[in-house]
Amino acid sequence: MKRDARHLVIAIVAVCAVLVLAFILAAPGTAGEEPAATVLTITDMDNRTVTIPSEVRTVVITCCGGAAQELAALGVGDRVVAQPKKCTTERLYTVVPGYRTTPDVGSFDEVNVEEILKLNPDVVIGSYYAETGNSRIEAAGVPVVRVLTGRAGVEELKQEFLMLGQVFGREERAERLVAYWNETLARIEAKLADIPESERKRVYYMMSTPLKTEGLGAWGNDMIHAAGGINVAGGIDQKVIRGGYEISAEELVRWDPDVIYVQSSMKDYSSPAGAFVANPQFETIQAVRDGAVYPCPVGTFWWDRPAPESPLGILWLAQKLYPDRFADVDLADETTKFFREFYDYDLTDEEVESILHPTPISIGM
C-alpha cells in the first residue's frame, strides 16, 4: 500500500514537471532565445516618433549646433563614440576628454554609413534638416533622433533638453538645466521690467563678418530681446534663412545702434570686434563712438548661439546693455557655477578669464 502511494506521488510530480516545462517552452523569448530588448518611443525635435532602446549606451553625433555640448551637460559625453571634429574645440575637449579621441564619421548629409555601422551605436543624433544623411542611416537600421542644431528659440531648446534627457535616462538632469534657464531668464526680466520700450538699448549683432547679422525668427534676435534690447535688424524676417543675413554698410550706419556685440571665434577664441573701430565707414555709429562694441564670450560653444550655456550669454549681454542694473551680477562666479553644476568641471581663474574676454583682432570688410 505504501509502495502504491509512493508511486502515485512520483507520478504527480512527473506530470507537474512536464506541465512546467511545456509552459516554459511556450513562453516567448525562451528555449535558448534572447529575451526581446525593451524599447522606448520618443518624439524628436522634427516631431517624428522614434523607437530607440530603453537604455542608450552608445551614440554617434552627425551634426553641429551644440549637440555635443548638450550631451556633455546631461552627463553622457562618455557615451559618444563618434562626432564631427569640426564641431568640437579645445575647451570642449578639456571638459569632456573622451571627445578628443572619438572618430569622425561625417556630418549632416555627408555621412559615412559604413563607418557608423562598424561602431554599432544604439542611436544617432542628427540634424532635423539633414534629410538625406538621416534617411541613409535609418535605412541601414539605426534610429536617428533629430535635433534643431542652432535653429531653436528659447522654448524649443528647453524642449530639446527634456527630450534628450528622456533618450538618455537623464530626465532629472535635463529638468535641472531647464530650471536654470527659467530662473536666469526670470532674473533678467525682473531687473528690466520697468524700462519702457523707448528707453531700451538698440543693438546690432555681428556674426562672422561686420555686415552679417540675424533678424526676426533667428537666435540673435531672441538673445537681444531676452537681454532687454531692441534688434536694429529686427525688421528682417529670417525664418527661412540659414546662416545669417547680409546687409550693406549703409544700412548699418542708418540703423545707428547703441551697442554692437560680435561673435568670437570658437577655434582660437579671438574676436573681430576691431573691424568696427578700424573702419572709417562706421565712425559715426553711436556704439563705435561710445566704445560699446563687445566681443561675445565663448565657452564650450558660442554664447551667442543656442546651446546649454546660452543663458550666460544673455546675462552677459544684459549686463553690457544695462550695467547699473546688473552691478550685483558676478559673471565669473555664474560661469564657474554653471560648469561645475552641468559639466562636472571646475574652471580655473585663467579659464574663466579666457571665456569672458576673447582676444581682439582686426579684420577687413
C-alpha positions in Angstrom: 0.0 0.0 0.0 2.8 2.4 0.9 4.6 1.5 -2.3 1.5 2.4 -4.3 1.2 5.7 -2.6 4.8 6.4 -3.3 4.4 5.6 -6.9 1.3 8.0 -7.1 3.4 10.9 -5.6 6.2 10.3 -8.1 3.6 10.2 -11.0 2.1 13.5 -9.8 5.5 15.2 -9.5 6.4 14.0 -13.0 3.2 15.3 -14.5 3.8 18.7 -12.8 7.3 18.8 -14.2 6.1 18.1 -17.7 3.5 20.9 -17.4 6.0 23.4 -16.1 8.5 22.5 -18.9 5.7 22.9 -21.5 4.8 26.3 -20.2 8.5 27.5 -20.3 8.9 26.3 -23.9 5.7 28.0 -24.9 6.8 31.3 -23.4 8.3 34.0 -25.7 12.0 34.7 -25.6 12.9 31.4 -24.0 14.1 27.9 -25.2 17.6 29.4 -25.8 16.3 32.6 -27.5 17.5 36.0 -26.2 14.7 37.9 -24.5 13.3 40.8 -26.6 15.1 44.1 -25.8 12.9 46.7 -24.2 12.4 49.8 -26.2 11.3 53.4 -25.7 9.3 55.6 -28.0 10.1 59.3 -28.1 9.1 62.4 -30.2 12.2 64.1 -31.5 12.6 67.8 -32.5 11.4 67.1 -36.0 8.1 65.9 -34.5 8.9 62.3 -35.5 8.1 59.3 -33.4 11.3 57.3 -33.0 11.7 53.9 -31.3 15.0 53.5 -29.5 16.5 51.1 -27.0 15.3 51.9 -23.5 18.9 52.2 -22.4 21.1 54.1 -24.8 24.7 53.1 -24.1 26.4 54.4 -27.3 25.6 57.3 -29.6 27.0 58.8 -32.8 26.6 62.5 -33.4 26.3 63.6 -37.1 25.6 67.3 -36.6 27.0 70.5 -35.1 24.9 73.2 -33.5 25.6 72.4 -29.9 24.6 68.7 -29.8 27.9 67.5 -28.3 27.6 70.3 -25.6 24.0 69.2 -24.8 25.2 65.6 -24.2 28.0 66.9 -22.0 25.6 69.0 -20.0 23.4 65.9 -19.4 26.5 64.0 -18.2 26.5 61.4 -21.1 29.5 62.6 -23.0 31.2 59.3 -22.3 28.6 57.5 -24.4 29.6 59.4 -27.6 31.5 57.0 -29.9 31.8 59.4 -32.9 31.2 63.0 -33.8 32.3 65.6 -36.4 35.7 67.1 -35.5 34.7 70.5 -37.0 32.1 70.8 -34.2 34.5 70.4 -31.3 37.0 72.7 -29.6 39.9 72.5 -27.2 37.7 73.9 -24.5 35.2 71.2 -25.1 38.0 68.6 -25.1 39.1 69.9 -21.7 35.6 69.5 -20.2 35.0 66.1 -21.8 38.4 64.5 -22.5 36.9 61.5 -24.3 35.6 63.7 -27.1 39.2 64.2 -28.3 39.7 60.6 -29.5 36.2 59.9 -30.9 36.4 59.2 -34.7 34.7 61.5 -37.3 32.1 59.7 -39.4 30.8 62.8 -41.3 28.1 65.3 -40.6 24.7 66.3 -41.8 24.1 64.9 -45.3 27.8 63.9 -45.8 27.9 60.8 -43.5 29.8 57.5 -43.8 27.1 54.9 -43.1 29.6 52.0 -43.3 31.8 53.5 -40.6 28.7 54.2 -38.4 27.6 50.6 -38.7 31.1 49.4 -37.6 30.6 51.4 -34.3 27.2 49.7 -33.8 25.6 52.7 -32.0 22.3 52.4 -30.2 21.2 55.8 -31.7 22.4 58.6 -33.9 21.9 62.3 -33.1 21.3 64.1 -36.4 20.1 67.5 -37.6 16.5 67.9 -38.4 17.4 69.4 -41.8 19.9 66.7 -42.9 17.1 64.6 -44.5 19.4 62.7 -47.0 22.0 61.7 -44.4 19.4 60.8 -41.8 17.5 58.6 -44.3 20.6 56.7 -45.3 21.4 55.9 -41.6 17.8 54.9 -40.9 17.7 52.7 -44.0 20.7 50.8 -42.5 18.7 50.1 -39.4 20.0 52.7 -36.9 17.4 55.0 -35.3 18.1 58.8 -35.8 17.0 61.3 -33.1 16.8 64.7 -34.8 17.7 67.9 -33.0 17.4 71.6 -34.1 21.2 72.4 -34.5 21.2 76.1 -34.0 17.7 76.8 -35.3 15.9 76.7 -32.0 14.3 79.5 -30.0 14.4 79.6 -26.2 11.3 77.4 -25.7 12.2 74.9 -28.4 15.7 74.5 -27.0 14.4 73.8 -23.5 12.1 71.2 -25.0 15.1 69.7 -26.8 16.9 69.3 -23.4 14.0 67.5 -22.0 13.7 65.2 -25.0 17.4 64.3 -24.8 17.1 63.7 -21.1 14.4 61.1 -21.9 16.6 59.5 -24.6 19.5 59.0 -22.2 17.6 58.4 -19.0 18.8 61.7 -17.6 15.4 63.3 -17.1 16.3 64.8 -13.7 19.4 66.5 -15.0 17.6 67.9 -18.0 14.9 69.3 -15.7 17.6 71.0 -13.6 19.1 72.5 -16.8 15.7 73.8 -17.8 15.1 75.1 -14.3 18.4 77.0 -14.5 17.3 78.6 -17.8 13.9 79.6 -16.4 15.4 81.1 -13.2 18.2 83.0 -15.0 15.8 84.4 -17.7 13.3 85.4 -15.0 16.1 87.2 -13.0 17.0 89.2 -16.1 13.4 90.0 -17.0 12.7 91.2 -13.4 15.6 93.6 -13.5 14.4 95.1 -16.8 10.7 95.1 -16.4 10.2 98.8 -15.7 12.3 100.1 -18.7 9.9 101.5 -21.3 10.4 100.5 -24.9 11.5 104.0 -25.8 14.5 103.7 -23.5 15.7 100.3 -24.4 19.1 99.9 -26.0 19.2 99.4 -29.7 21.5 96.6 -30.6 23.3 95.2 -33.6 24.6 91.6 -33.6 27.6 90.9 -35.8 28.2 87.3 -36.9 31.3 86.2 -38.8 31.7 89.5 -40.7 30.7 93.0 -39.9 27.8 93.0 -42.3 26.3 89.6 -41.4 23.6 89.6 -38.8 20.3 88.0 -37.8 16.7 89.2 -37.9 13.3 88.1 -36.8 13.0 84.3 -36.3 16.7 83.8 -35.5 18.5 83.2 -32.3 20.4 86.6 -32.4 17.0 88.4 -32.3 15.8 86.2 -29.4 19.0 86.8 -27.5 18.8 90.6 -27.9 15.2 90.6 -26.8 15.8 88.4 -23.8 18.6 90.7 -22.7 16.2 93.7 -22.8 17.4 95.2 -26.1 15.9 96.1 -29.5 17.4 94.4 -32.5 18.1 97.0 -35.2 17.8 94.2 -37.7 14.5 93.0 -36.3 12.6 94.1 -39.3 14.3 91.4 -41.4 12.2 88.2 -41.4 14.7 85.5 -41.3 12.6 82.5 -40.5 13.6 80.7 -43.7 17.2 82.0 -43.9 20.1 79.9 -42.6 23.5 81.2 -41.5 22.8 84.9 -41.2 21.7 87.7 -43.3 23.9 90.1 -45.4 23.3 93.8 -45.1 25.0 96.8 -46.6 27.3 99.2 -44.7 24.8 102.0 -45.5 22.0 100.1 -43.7 24.2 99.6 -40.6 25.1 103.3 -40.5 21.4 104.2 -40.9 20.4 101.9 -38.1 23.0 103.6 -35.8 22.9 101.0 -32.9 23.7 102.0 -29.3 25.5 98.7 -28.7 27.2 96.2 -31.0 28.2 92.7 -29.9 30.4 90.4 -32.0 30.6 86.7 -32.5 34.1 85.5 -31.4 36.0 82.5 -32.9 35.2 79.2 -31.4 38.5 77.8 -32.6 41.1 80.3 -31.2 38.8 82.4 -29.0 39.7 85.6 -30.9 37.3 88.4 -31.7 37.0 90.6 -34.8 35.3 93.4 -32.9 38.1 95.7 -34.0 36.6 95.7 -37.5 34.2 98.5 -36.5 36.8 100.6 -34.7 39.3 100.4 -37.6 36.8 101.1 -40.4 36.1 104.8 -41.1 32.7 103.9 -42.6 31.4 103.1 -39.1 32.9 106.1 -37.2 29.6 107.9 -36.9 27.8 104.9 -35.4 26.8 105.6 -31.7 28.2 102.2 -30.5 31.6 102.9 -32.1 31.8 106.4 -30.8 30.9 105.2 -27.2 33.3 102.2 -27.3 30.2 99.9 -26.9 31.5 97.2 -29.3 31.8 94.0 -27.3 33.3 90.6 -28.2 30.9 87.8 -27.1 32.3 85.2 -24.7 32.9 81.6 -25.9 32.6 78.6 -23.5 32.4 75.1 -24.8 30.2 76.7 -27.5 29.4 80.3 -28.7 27.5 82.1 -26.0 25.6 83.9 -28.8 24.2 80.7 -30.2 21.6 78.3 -28.8 23.3 75.7 -26.6 23.3 74.8 -22.8 25.3 77.9 -21.9 23.1 80.4 -23.7 21.6 82.0 -20.5 25.1 83.0 -19.6 25.4 84.8 -22.9 22.1 86.5 -22.4 23.1 87.6 -18.9 26.4 88.9 -20.3 24.6 90.9 -22.9 22.1 92.3 -20.4 25.0 93.4 -18.2 26.6 95.2 -21.2 23.4 96.9 -22.1 22.4 98.0 -18.5 25.5 97.8 -16.3 23.9 99.7 -13.4 21.0 97.2 -13.1 23.4 94.2 -13.2 26.1 95.6 -11.0 25.4 92.8 -8.5 26.0 90.1 -11.0 29.4 88.3 -10.9 29.6 86.7 -14.3 32.8 84.9 -13.5 31.1 83.3 -10.5 28.0 82.5 -12.6 30.2 80.8 -15.2 32.1 78.8 -12.6 28.9 77.5 -11.0 27.4 76.5 -14.3 30.4 74.5 -15.4 30.6 72.8 -12.0 26.8 72.0 -12.0 26.3 70.9 -15.6 29.7 69.8 -16.9 31.1 68.5 -13.6 34.2 70.6 -14.3 35.9 73.2 -12.1 37.2 76.1 -14.1 40.5 77.8 -13.2 40.6 81.6 -12.9 42.6 81.7 -16.1 40.0 79.6 -17.9 37.2 81.9 -16.7 39.2 84.9 -17.9 39.7 83.3 -21.3 36.0 82.6 -21.7 34.8 86.1 -20.7 37.4 88.1 -22.7 38.2 86.8 -26.2 41.3 88.1 -27.7 40.6 91.1 -30.0 41.8 91.1 -33.6 41.1 93.3 -36.6 39.7 92.1 -39.9 38.9 93.7 -43.1 35.5 94.1 -44.8 
